[in-house]
């Protein structure tokens, strides 16, 4: 097998591999992108490799990671965010030796760049991926929670909310670095032109209320998300709600295979005692989502952000992800809260 960088000619096959490899056991999600390379383009230093059969030219799988300078306990370290490892089910059965060689090819390139550790997010109920990560030497070092809040009718904000459509990347990074000073994995940004392009492209709005704020992140122009499978109880509830929704306004519960439209809610900057501000921000986010045909807000928080734990009450479900880390050189323990870079979401 040849391990080589992915090329534009691979795009069609890589998209097909992605469409056959959903995430999760209970709630299974499948992302469909306009280009497999769209996620890699969000980072300035990406390694994207494929394993090609020398005889047939078929692709056994793909692996991808973005090399980033990150803060851990206030000190700069070189890490790599792994955002893809997929086997081609049309070629392989189970976890093949080909995927092991592909993984080793990635690690060799990371070692050449002096990367100290690799990390990624794995859905808590994705038992197969979690098992593979452990076999490759990764350990869980944190947890992210993604609260799914349906948007189906307008809500009245308790307080006045200001919506900003465009933000300055340099000023925003200064503010984020101050607010998330005690979080690990905050990326070190030097290329503000690149970051500005990302904000201009993906930011639906930055909402502000009093001393609190949040961002609405929209990647729908590059991919759609389908629910491939869900617990039987959700399927039954969905069939009932879809019938009733012809007469009254109800949350959308998708049928298996149906597309859902989502906005991610990120960087909730607030403090204890400011719940009314955050509720107002989410009410305004809800109203904007309704106007744009968005079915759900996916609110991302760290599991240790106690001041935001109450958001769980607003959600119909919580999708939990483990932060998996494999060290190549001794680094400070990634304990406590970790930052969520919006580029990690797609």
C-alpha positions as CSV (number, residue, x, y, z in Angstrom):
1,X,0.0,0.0,0.0
2,X,1.2,3.5,-0.8
3,X,0.7,6.2,1.8
4,X,0.5,9.6,0.1
5,X,-1.0,13.0,0.4
6,X,-4.6,13.3,-0.7
7,X,-5.1,15.0,-4.1
8,X,-8.1,16.7,-5.7
9,X,-8.7,13.6,-7.8
10,X,-9.5,11.7,-4.6
11,X,-12.3,13.9,-3.6
12,X,-15.2,11.9,-5.0
13,X,-14.0,8.7,-3.3
14,X,-13.3,10.4,0.0
15,X,-16.7,11.9,0.1
16,X,-18.2,8.4,-0.5
17,X,-16.1,7.0,2.3
18,X,-17.3,9.7,4.6
19,X,-21.0,9.1,3.7
20,X,-20.6,5.5,4.7
21,X,-18.9,6.2,8.1
22,X,-21.3,7.9,10.5
23,X,-20.6,8.8,14.1
24,X,-22.2,7.2,17.1
25,X,-24.0,4.0,18.1
26,X,-27.3,5.4,19.6
27,X,-27.6,8.6,17.6
28,X,-25.7,8.1,14.3
29,X,-24.8,11.2,12.3
30,X,-23.5,11.5,8.8
31,X,-21.9,14.6,7.3
32,X,-22.0,15.3,3.6
33,X,-19.6,17.9,2.4
34,X,-19.3,19.8,-0.9
35,X,-15.6,18.8,-0.8
36,X,-13.7,16.6,1.5
37,X,-10.9,19.2,1.6
38,X,-13.2,22.0,3.0
39,X,-12.3,21.2,6.6
40,X,-8.6,21.0,5.9
41,X,-8.6,24.5,4.3
42,X,-9.7,26.0,7.6
43,X,-6.2,25.3,9.0
44,X,-2.9,26.7,7.9
45,X,-0.9,23.4,8.4
46,X,-2.7,20.2,7.6
47,X,-1.6,16.7,6.9
48,X,-4.2,14.8,4.9
49,X,-3.1,11.3,3.8
50,X,-4.7,8.4,1.9
51,X,-3.7,4.7,1.7
52,X,-3.8,3.6,-2.0
53,X,-3.7,0.0,-3.1
54,X,-0.7,-0.3,-5.4
55,X,-2.3,-2.9,-7.7
56,X,-5.9,-1.6,-8.0
57,X,-5.6,2.1,-7.1
58,X,-8.4,1.8,-4.6
59,X,-8.3,3.9,-1.5
60,X,-8.2,1.9,1.8
61,X,-8.9,5.0,3.9
62,X,-7.9,8.5,5.0
63,X,-6.4,10.2,8.0
64,X,-6.1,13.9,8.6
65,X,-4.6,16.2,11.3
66,X,-4.0,19.9,11.7
67,X,-0.7,21.0,13.4
68,X,-1.4,23.8,15.8
69,X,0.5,25.8,18.5
70,X,-1.6,25.6,21.6
71,X,-1.6,26.9,25.2
72,X,-1.4,24.3,28.0
73,X,-1.2,25.8,31.5
74,X,-0.3,29.1,29.9
75,X,2.7,27.7,28.1
76,X,3.1,27.2,24.3
77,X,3.1,23.6,23.0
78,X,3.0,22.0,19.5
79,X,0.0,19.7,19.1
80,X,-2.0,18.2,16.3
81,X,-5.8,18.0,16.1
82,X,-6.9,14.8,14.4
83,X,-10.1,15.4,12.5
84,X,-10.4,12.3,10.4
85,X,-9.5,8.6,10.4
86,X,-11.8,6.6,8.2
87,X,-11.6,3.2,6.6
88,X,-13.2,2.4,3.3
89,X,-15.8,-0.3,3.9
90,X,-15.9,-1.1,0.2
91,X,-12.3,-2.2,0.4
92,X,-11.6,-3.2,4.0
93,X,-13.3,-5.4,6.5
94,X,-13.0,-4.2,10.1
95,X,-9.8,-2.4,11.2
96,X,-7.4,-3.5,8.6
97,X,-3.5,-3.5,8.6
98,X,-3.8,-0.9,5.9
99,X,-5.3,1.6,8.4
100,X,-2.5,0.8,10.8
101,X,0.1,1.7,8.2
102,X,-1.9,4.9,7.3
103,X,-1.9,5.9,11.0
104,X,1.9,5.2,11.3
105,X,2.4,7.4,8.2
106,X,0.6,10.3,9.9
107,X,2.7,9.8,13.1
108,X,5.9,9.8,11.2
109,X,5.1,13.1,9.6
110,X,4.0,14.5,13.0
111,X,7.3,13.5,14.5
112,X,9.2,15.2,11.7
113,X,7.5,18.4,12.7
114,X,8.2,18.0,16.4
115,X,4.6,17.6,17.4
116,X,4.4,16.8,21.2
117,X,0.9,15.2,21.2
118,X,-2.1,14.5,19.0
119,X,-5.7,14.9,20.2
120,X,-9.3,14.7,18.9
121,X,-12.9,14.5,19.8
122,X,-14.7,11.2,19.8
123,X,-18.5,10.9,20.4
124,X,-19.1,9.2,23.7
125,X,-21.3,6.5,22.2
126,X,-19.0,5.8,19.3
127,X,-17.6,2.7,20.9
128,X,-15.6,1.5,17.9
129,X,-13.7,4.7,17.4
130,X,-13.1,5.0,21.2
131,X,-11.7,1.4,21.2
132,X,-9.5,2.2,18.2
133,X,-8.1,5.4,19.9
134,X,-7.3,3.5,23.1
135,X,-5.5,0.8,21.1
136,X,-3.4,3.5,19.5
137,X,-2.4,4.8,22.8
138,X,-4.8,7.7,23.4
139,X,-6.4,8.5,26.7
140,X,-9.5,10.6,27.6
141,X,-8.4,13.9,29.1
142,X,-11.7,15.9,29.1
143,X,-15.2,16.0,27.9
144,X,-17.3,18.3,25.7
145,X,-21.1,18.6,25.8
146,X,-23.2,19.6,22.9
147,X,-26.7,20.5,24.0
148,X,-29.3,20.2,21.2
149,X,-31.9,22.9,21.5
150,X,-34.8,22.8,18.9
151,X,-35.8,26.1,17.2
152,X,-39.4,26.0,16.1
153,X,-41.1,29.1,17.4
154,X,-40.0,32.7,18.3
155,X,-39.0,33.6,21.9
156,X,-38.9,36.9,23.6
157,X,-35.5,37.9,25.0
158,X,-35.6,39.0,28.6
159,X,-33.1,41.8,27.9
160,X,-31.9,43.8,25.0
161,X,-29.5,41.9,22.6
162,X,-27.1,43.4,20.1
163,X,-26.2,41.4,17.0
164,X,-22.9,42.1,15.3
165,X,-22.4,40.6,11.8
166,X,-18.7,41.1,11.4
167,X,-16.0,41.1,14.1
168,X,-12.3,42.0,14.0
169,X,-10.2,38.8,14.3
170,X,-7.3,40.4,16.2
171,X,-9.5,42.1,18.8
172,X,-11.6,39.0,19.2
173,X,-8.6,36.8,19.8
174,X,-7.3,39.3,22.5
175,X,-10.6,39.0,24.3
176,X,-10.8,35.2,24.0
177,X,-7.3,34.8,25.3
178,X,-8.2,36.9,28.4
179,X,-11.5,35.1,29.1
180,X,-10.2,31.6,28.5
181,X,-6.8,32.1,30.3
182,X,-7.4,29.1,32.5
183,X,-8.5,26.8,29.6
184,X,-6.1,24.4,27.9
185,X,-5.8,23.9,24.1
186,X,-6.5,27.5,23.2
187,X,-4.8,28.0,19.8
188,X,-2.1,30.6,19.3
189,X,-3.2,32.7,16.4
190,X,-0.6,34.6,14.4
191,X,-2.2,34.7,10.9
192,X,-5.1,37.1,11.6
193,X,-5.9,37.5,7.9
194,X,-6.6,33.8,7.7
195,X,-8.7,34.0,10.9
196,X,-10.6,37.0,9.6
197,X,-11.5,35.1,6.4
198,X,-12.9,32.3,8.6
199,X,-15.0,34.7,10.7
200,X,-16.3,36.4,7.5
201,X,-17.1,33.1,6.0
202,X,-18.7,31.1,8.9
203,X,-19.9,33.6,11.5
204,X,-23.6,34.1,11.4
205,X,-23.5,36.6,14.2
206,X,-21.9,37.6,17.5
207,X,-24.6,38.3,20.0
208,X,-24.0,40.6,23.0
209,X,-26.2,41.2,26.1
210,X,-24.8,43.1,29.2
211,X,-21.5,41.4,30.1
212,X,-22.2,38.2,28.1
213,X,-21.8,37.2,24.5
214,X,-21.8,34.2,22.2
215,X,-21.1,33.3,18.6
216,X,-23.3,31.6,16.0
217,X,-21.2,29.5,13.7
218,X,-22.7,28.3,10.4
219,X,-20.9,25.7,8.3
220,X,-24.0,24.6,6.3
221,X,-22.7,26.2,3.1
222,X,-20.1,23.4,3.0
223,X,-21.9,20.4,4.4
224,X,-25.3,18.9,5.3
225,X,-25.9,16.6,8.3
226,X,-28.2,13.6,8.3
227,X,-29.4,11.5,11.1
228,X,-28.7,7.9,10.0
229,X,-30.0,6.2,13.1
230,X,-31.5,7.0,16.5
231,X,-33.0,5.2,19.5
232,X,-36.4,3.6,18.8
233,X,-38.1,5.9,21.3
234,X,-37.0,9.0,19.3
235,X,-38.2,7.4,16.0
236,X,-41.6,6.8,17.5
237,X,-41.8,10.3,19.0
238,X,-40.8,11.8,15.7
239,X,-43.5,10.0,13.8
240,X,-46.1,11.4,16.2
241,X,-44.7,14.9,16.2
242,X,-44.4,15.0,12.4
243,X,-48.1,14.3,12.2
244,X,-49.1,16.8,14.8
245,X,-46.8,19.5,13.4
246,X,-49.3,19.9,10.5
247,X,-51.6,21.6,13.0
248,X,-49.4,23.1,15.7
249,X,-45.9,24.4,16.0
250,X,-43.6,21.6,17.3
251,X,-39.9,20.8,17.4
252,X,-38.5,18.8,14.5
253,X,-37.6,15.2,15.2
254,X,-36.0,14.0,11.9
255,X,-36.8,10.7,10.3
256,X,-33.8,8.4,9.7
257,X,-31.9,9.7,6.7
258,X,-33.5,13.2,6.9
259,X,-31.3,16.3,6.7
260,X,-31.2,18.6,9.7
261,X,-30.0,22.3,9.6
262,X,-27.9,23.4,12.6
263,X,-26.1,26.4,13.9
264,X,-23.3,25.9,16.5
265,X,-23.4,28.2,19.6
266,X,-19.8,28.8,20.7
267,X,-17.7,31.0,23.0
268,X,-20.3,31.7,25.6
269,X,-18.6,34.4,27.5
270,X,-20.4,35.0,30.8
271,X,-20.0,34.5,34.5
272,X,-22.1,33.3,37.4
273,X,-25.2,35.3,38.1
274,X,-25.7,36.3,34.4
275,X,-28.2,33.6,33.5
276,X,-30.8,36.1,32.3
277,X,-28.2,37.5,29.8
278,X,-27.4,34.1,28.4
279,X,-31.1,33.2,28.2
280,X,-31.7,36.4,26.3
281,X,-28.8,35.6,23.9
282,X,-30.2,32.2,23.2
283,X,-33.7,33.6,22.7
284,X,-32.3,36.0,20.1
285,X,-30.2,33.1,18.5
286,X,-33.4,31.1,18.4
287,X,-35.3,33.8,16.6
288,X,-32.5,34.3,14.0
289,X,-32.4,30.5,13.5
290,X,-36.2,30.4,12.9
291,X,-35.8,33.2,10.3
292,X,-33.1,31.2,8.5
293,X,-34.8,27.8,8.5
294,X,-32.4,26.3,11.1
295,X,-33.8,23.3,13.0
296,X,-31.5,23.2,16.0
297,X,-28.9,25.2,18.0
298,X,-26.0,23.0,19.1
299,X,-24.6,24.7,22.2
300,X,-21.0,23.6,23.0
301,X,-19.7,23.8,26.6
302,X,-16.9,22.1,28.5
303,X,-18.1,19.5,31.0
304,X,-16.4,21.4,33.8
305,X,-18.1,24.8,33.1
306,X,-20.4,24.6,36.1
307,X,-21.8,28.1,35.3
308,X,-23.3,26.7,32.1
309,X,-24.5,23.3,33.3
310,X,-28.1,24.7,33.6
311,X,-28.3,24.8,29.8
312,X,-28.9,21.0,29.8
313,X,-32.5,21.8,31.0
314,X,-33.2,23.6,27.7
315,X,-32.0,20.7,25.5
316,X,-33.8,17.7,24.1
317,X,-30.6,15.7,24.2
318,X,-26.9,16.1,25.0
319,X,-24.2,14.7,22.7
320,X,-21.1,14.1,24.7
321,X,-17.6,13.9,23.2
322,X,-14.4,12.7,24.9
323,X,-11.2,14.7,24.4
324,X,-8.7,12.0,23.5
325,X,-5.0,12.7,23.8
326,X,-1.8,10.7,22.8
327,X,1.5,12.1,24.0
328,X,4.7,11.7,22.0
329,X,6.8,13.8,24.4
330,X,6.1,14.6,28.1
331,X,3.7,17.5,28.3
332,X,1.8,19.1,31.2
333,X,-1.3,17.1,32.1
334,X,-4.3,18.2,30.1
335,X,-6.5,18.3,33.2
336,X,-9.4,20.7,33.7
337,X,-11.2,22.8,31.1
338,X,-10.2,22.8,27.4
339,X,-11.1,25.4,24.8
340,X,-13.2,24.4,21.7
341,X,-11.7,25.8,18.5
342,X,-14.7,26.3,16.0
343,X,-12.6,24.8,13.3
344,X,-12.7,21.4,15.1
345,X,-16.5,21.3,14.3
346,X,-16.2,21.0,10.6
